[in-house]
Amino acid sequence: MKYLLDTCAFLWVSQQPKMLSVAAKAAINDQTSELFVSDVSLWEITLKHSTGKLPLPKAPRLWIPEKIAFHQFKPLPVNHECLYLSGELPRVHADPFDRLIAAHAIAEGMTLLSPDTPLSDLGASRIW
């Protein structure tokens, strides 16, 4: 199964694993799971860190690649399809990061690991 970690799921795996749900932990620990982190999450983390809203032990350009490598997550580059799709999804959720994450999961046929219920309202397959 292919899973796309929402930004908060990536942060929690890396810093606060107790915040993960039982289902998320099971998916992450399943040896057959393919786990991805979207470029959207890198952008969101970097912007929030730069405004002081997200403290990290190192600069994002150092910390994020270390965590992706440590957890053996696969990077998922943003593509035109997910950008277009993010604007075509139902207008039930306005956050641009969430819309892009949901569109990325839909476009790539992945299930999101996220506690964010509105992502399901956008049409993304989601477990938590």
Buried (B, 14 or more C-beta within 10 A) or exposed (E): EBBBBBBBBBBBBBEEEEEBBEEBBEBBEEEEBEBBBBBBBBBBBBEBBEEEEBEBEEEBEEBBEEBBEEBEBEEBEBEEEBBEBBEEBEEEBEEEBBBBBBBBBBBBEBBBBBBBEBBBBBBBBBBB
